[in-house]
Amino acid sequence: MITKFSLKEMKLLYIVVALQAEAQAFVDRYKLEKSSLGMYKIFSSEKLKIIVSGMGVINARNATQALINAYDITDEDSYLNVGICGAESSTAIGSLLAFSSVEYEGIEYKFQKKGEKLTCVDEPLSEPSYRAVDMESYGFYDAVVHNPAIQNFHILKVVSDHFKPQSVTKDGAKKLLFNQIDAINCMLNIERY
């Protein structure tokens, strides 16, 4: 399901991804420059900063917090957690999903009016126990929601598998994200970076 967000004119877009392959889709598209922020890889342009967190809730929380701490945030800035996710077989591989809530450890955290629920898990799942799952969304959410300066944040995922995480390759993850960059820009009401 694609939902269009109503955002103010963004000054900067901060993106948190788990995998280098996910970041590489944006790097290739926008010819971003590589640098570092402490132990993290950063890819950036004048209006876009992408951090590679590594997999898991704690890694996503720490990387998101590193971005928050390193840059001055304005009301016009936006934070985005984007990457791949597993989903039920009724959702096509390559589908872009917008989420309005994250469930973690049995508690649901709602942050948008429109969208779906994403379940954040600590280990890859091979059984279809939930509609859609990832391993980083709650860490991202937990970091941004505790910073009152962040007015705009979103979680978007591209379906990579139907609870067969072992089938996902680096090239496959990169291609899935690359194919959805225009749709992501459209959802965020932005031109391009």
N, C-alpha and C positions, 0 to 999 in steps of 0.2 A: 504494500500500500504506500503510495507516495502522497505525502502531505506537504503543502507549501507553507513555510513559516513566514510570519510577518516580522521581519527584523528591521531595525533602523539601519541607516547606511553604516556599514561596518568600517571601523578604522583598521583593525587587525583581526585575522583569523588564526587562532591557535588550535592545532590539531594534535591529538594524542592517538598514536597507533601502537599496537603491540609488536608488530613484526617489521623488520627491515623491508621485506617484500611489499608490505602495504604502503610504506612510505615511498618506495621506489616508483610506484605508479604516479604519484604527484611530482616526484623529482624529475622523472622523464617528461611529464607533460609540461611542467613549468620551468624546467632548467634551474632548479633550486641549488643554492650553495650549501655545502656541508661545513658544519662547525661542531663544537661540543659545548655542553653545559654540564660541567662536572663530569660525571660518568656517562652522561647521555649523549647520543648523537642528535644533532639538530640539523634540519634542512630548512632553509629560509629564503625569502625574498623580502622586499620592502613591506609587504602587507600580509605575509603568510609565514607562520612558524610551525614546523612539524617536529615533534619529539617521538623517539622510538623508546617505548617503556619496557619492553620485554613482556612475557606472558604472566598473567596472574593479577589478582586484586591489589596486592601490596605494591607490586611494580608499577601498576597503573596509577595508584594513589600517589606514590612517591614522585613519579615523573610529572604528573599533573601539578603537584605542589611545587616542584622545581620550576616549572614554567611560570606559575603564579608568583613565586618569589623573585624571579629574575626580571620580570618586565612590569612596567607600570600599566595598570588596567584602567580603561575608560569604559563608560557606559555603552559606547558604540562597539567595543570589542566583542568577539564571540569565541566560545570554546566548543570544540567538536571532538567527540570520540567516534572514530570511524574505523572499520576493519571488517573482518569476515566473521561469520557466525554459522552455527549449525541450526537447522530448522526441520520441521516436519516435512514429509515427502510431498505434502499438498502445496508447498511453496517451492517454486522453481529455483534451481541453482542459478545464481546471477541476479536474483531479485534484490532490489534495494528496499530495506525496511527502515521506517522511522519509528522510534520508540518514545512512548509517553511515560513509561515507568520501568523501574528495574526491581526485580525481586532477588534478594540475597539472603540466604539462611532463613528462609520462610517469611521474611518481611518484605512487603512491597512498598517502594518509594516512588510516588507519583510526582512528575515535574512538568508535564505538558498536558493540554486538554485532549489533543488528538494523537493517535498513534497506538502502538501495540506494547505489550509487556515483554520485556527481555529478562530471562532468568540468567543470573550470573552464577557460575559454578567454579569450584576450585580444581576440578580434574576434568579432562576431556570425557564426554559421554558417548557411549556406543549404542545406547538404547533411547528411543524417542520418548523421553519422559516429560518433555516440555515443548511448547510451541516453537520457541527460539532460544538458543543459549550462546553465551560467550564466556570468557574468563576474566574480563577487564572492566566491564561497564560500571560495576559498583565502586571500584576503586576510583575511577574518574569522577563519578557522581559524588562520592564522599568528599573528594577534594574541592570540587567547584561549589557545592552547595554550602560549604562552610565559609566561603569568602563572599561577603556581602557586596563587594565591588563587581562581581560577575553577574551581569543582568541577563546574558544570553548564553545558553549552552544547549547542546543537542547530542543525541546518540543515534547514529545511523550505522547500519550494518548491511553487508552484502552476503547473501546466503552462499556458502562455499560447499556445503555437504548436507546430507540427510543422516546425521548421526554416524558418520563414517570419517572421523577426523584424520585417520591414517591415509585417506585418499587425497588429502589436500597437499599440493606441492607449492614451493616458493613461487615458481612461475605462474601457477594457476591462481594463487592469491593475488599476485601483482596484476594479472590480466583482469580478474574479476573487479578489482578496484578501479583500474584504468578505464574499463568500459562504463563505469558509473560516474565518472568525474563530472560530466556535464549535468547529469541528473542531480547530483549532490549540489552543484552550484545553483541549479534551478530551485531546488528545495530551500536553499538558504537565501534566495533572492539576490544572488551576486552574479556579476559578470564572469570574471575569471581572475586568476592571480598570476 
